[in-house]
Amino acid sequence: MEGLNIALKSAEEKGIFKGISIPNGGPSISRIFYADNALFLGEWTRSNLKNLARILNCFHVSSGLRVIFHKSKLFGIGATLQETTSWANILGCDAGSLPFTYLGVPVDANMNRIKN
């Protein structure tokens, strides 16, 4: 996972992959790893998604480790289910909808709410 972390960090620094920026001058976040689980966060653009697919493919070729896409989901905040489904096909995964749970933590569209 450290190799994938370094690859994504390098891709962000070179502008190949764009994470999401935290408001008020906060950092950009593009990934969250826990053991063998990964959550990728990024700008909702087709080129960003295709670049993520390329990065994951390079990671597979170089390490032999592969993302199990049929167990993965793509979530598009503010996107329609039709658009999310279309973009999920690029990765070969399913479209997900909000809210969802990641490692037991609920994630919702409006994370400004105290309950979320």
C-alpha positions in Angstrom: 0.0 0.0 0.0 2.9 2.3 0.6 3.8 2.0 -3.1 0.3 3.0 -4.1 0.4 5.9 -1.6 3.7 7.2 -3.2 2.3 6.8 -6.7 -0.9 8.8 -5.9 1.2 11.5 -4.1 3.4 11.8 -7.1 0.4 11.9 -9.5 -1.1 14.7 -7.4 2.1 16.7 -7.3 2.3 16.5 -11.1 -1.4 17.4 -11.6 -2.2 14.0 -13.1 -4.8 13.2 -10.3 -6.7 15.8 -8.4 -7.9 15.1 -4.9 -10.5 17.2 -3.1 -9.5 20.3 -1.3 -10.5 21.0 2.3 -12.1 24.5 2.6 -10.3 27.5 4.3 -6.8 26.6 2.9 -6.9 23.0 4.1 -4.9 20.2 2.5 -5.9 18.2 -0.5 -7.1 14.7 0.2 -7.0 12.0 -2.5 -6.8 8.7 -0.5 -7.5 7.0 2.8 -5.9 3.7 3.5 -6.6 1.2 6.3 -4.9 -2.2 6.0 -6.0 -3.5 2.6 -8.9 -1.1 2.3 -8.7 2.1 0.2 -11.0 5.1 -0.4 -10.0 7.4 -3.3 -11.4 10.9 -3.3 -11.1 13.2 -6.3 -12.5 15.8 -8.5 -15.5 14.6 -10.5 -14.1 14.7 -14.0 -13.8 11.9 -16.5 -10.1 12.6 -17.0 -9.4 12.3 -13.3 -11.3 9.0 -13.1 -9.4 7.7 -16.2 -6.1 8.8 -14.6 -7.0 6.9 -11.4 -7.7 3.8 -13.5 -4.3 4.2 -15.1 -2.5 4.6 -11.7 -4.3 1.5 -10.4 -3.3 -0.4 -13.5 0.4 0.7 -13.1 0.2 -0.3 -9.4 -1.0 -3.8 -10.4 1.7 -4.3 -13.1 4.5 -3.2 -10.7 3.3 -4.9 -7.5 1.1 -7.8 -8.7 -1.6 -6.5 -6.3 -5.0 -5.8 -7.9 -8.1 -3.8 -6.9 -11.1 -6.1 -6.8 -13.4 -3.9 -8.8 -16.5 -6.1 -8.6 -16.4 -5.5 -4.9 -15.8 -1.8 -5.3 -18.2 1.1 -5.7 -18.0 4.6 -7.2 -19.9 7.4 -5.5 -20.6 10.7 -7.2 -21.7 13.5 -4.8 -24.1 15.8 -6.7 -24.1 13.4 -9.7 -27.1 11.6 -11.0 -27.2 7.8 -10.6 -27.2 7.5 -14.4 -23.9 9.5 -14.7 -22.4 7.6 -11.7 -23.3 4.3 -13.3 -21.8 5.4 -16.7 -18.5 6.5 -15.0 -18.4 3.3 -12.8 -18.3 1.3 -16.0 -14.9 3.0 -16.8 -13.5 1.2 -13.7 -15.6 -1.9 -14.0 -17.3 -1.4 -10.7 -20.8 -0.6 -9.5 -22.3 2.7 -8.8 -23.1 3.5 -5.1 -25.4 5.9 -3.5 -25.3 8.0 -0.4 -25.4 7.4 2.5 -22.9 4.5 2.8 -20.6 3.1 5.5 -16.8 2.9 5.2 -15.2 0.7 7.9 -18.2 1.2 10.1 -18.3 5.0 9.8 -21.4 6.5 8.1 -20.7 8.8 5.2 -23.4 11.1 3.9 -23.7 13.8 1.2 -23.8 16.6 3.8 -20.8 16.1 6.1 -21.5 19.6 7.7 -24.2 18.1 9.8 -23.2 17.1 13.3 -24.8 13.7 13.0 -22.6 12.9 10.0 
